Amino acid sequence: MTKSKVIMITGGASGIGTTVAELALAAGHRVVIADIDIARAEDLAVRLGDRTWAVKLDITSEAEWQSALDTVWAREGRLDVLINNAAIVHAGWARDVPLSGHHDTIQTNCLGAINGMMTALPRFKQQGSGHLITVASMVAFVPYPGLASYAAAKHALRAFHVALAIEETASPVAFTLVYPGATETPMLDKESKTDALALAFAGEPCSPQEVASLILDAIETRPEEIYLPPERGEAVRKLGVDIKELREHVEKNTAIGWERLQKRRQTHDGGS
């Protein structure tokens, strides 16, 4: 039987984070739902039962990270896994997104997760164990049009995670990177509102359950990287370093994505 772990999930009140929480609880773990929307997080914790609880966390604040982790150790006595999942998106052509939107994306999706890693790391090392799981994205390799700053943040986050993992090879801390493609979440719904992101809809999105299931498996197996869908990993890595091929890929698949995006809009909101 799997040993029960204490798992903290940032952005746990919605999307992939909520699904991970549900599966983790079903597997017998204890779950801390960390979210900036504390009311929603607390409502979810009540719904999920007595092996979960919520803590308010703005991941861009180092002080809130320290406070949240203090609370976890005070209530649970330990933390076994930190899943850095929280993220935001300001989708649209880079020229149309306000500069403040680009700053907000980098501050949250990159520096917010780094805040978490660097506040949890010394605690994990003192504890003698710990696992840092970073939810990045396929766009960490392939910067899609319409997601310029989101892709930049995830690219930088991947680089930081990998460098830190190598530095900490001899430590008792495990590191896992997760690269989901488009996933059926409220964030994808938001992305569907802009024409700039048609390319992201060229393929079928993953379900939150698919992503969460692999994350839960990773808690036990501790792989260095996970791609979703797994069969796209090699192609995405190659595409990301070949700008000419990437441009051709964009031109070839945007029309497909546009057609599927229109069908999605008709299905989801009557075409409005």
HELIX and SHEET records of a PDB file:
HELIX    1   1 GLY A   15  ALA A   26  1                                  12    
HELIX    2   2 ILE A   38  LEU A   48  1                                  11    
HELIX    3   3 GLU A   62  GLU A   76  1                                  15    
HELIX    4   4 LEU A   99  THR A  105  1                                   7    
HELIX    5   5 ILE A  106  GLY A  112  3                                   7    
HELIX    6   6 ALA A  113  GLN A  127  1                                  15    
HELIX    7   7 MET A  138  ALA A  140  5                                   3    
HELIX    8   8 ALA A  148  GLU A  167  1                                  20    
HELIX    9   9 PRO A  186  GLU A  191  1                                   6    
HELIX   10  10 ASP A  195  PHE A  201  5                                   7    
HELIX   11  11 PRO A  208  THR A  221  1                                  14    
HELIX   12  12 PRO A  230  ARG A  232  5                                   3    
HELIX   13  13 GLY A  233  GLY A  240  1                                   8    
HELIX   14  14 ILE A  243  ASP A  269  1                                  27    
SHEET    1   A 7 THR A  52  LYS A  56  0                                        
SHEET    2   A 7 ARG A  30  ASP A  35  1                                        
SHEET    3   A 7 VAL A   6  THR A  10  1                                        
SHEET    4   A 7 VAL A  81  ASN A  84  1                                        
SHEET    5   A 7 GLY A 130  VAL A 135  1                                        
SHEET    6   A 7 VAL A 173  PRO A 180  1                                        
SHEET    7   A 7 GLU A 225  LEU A 228  1                                        
END                                                                             
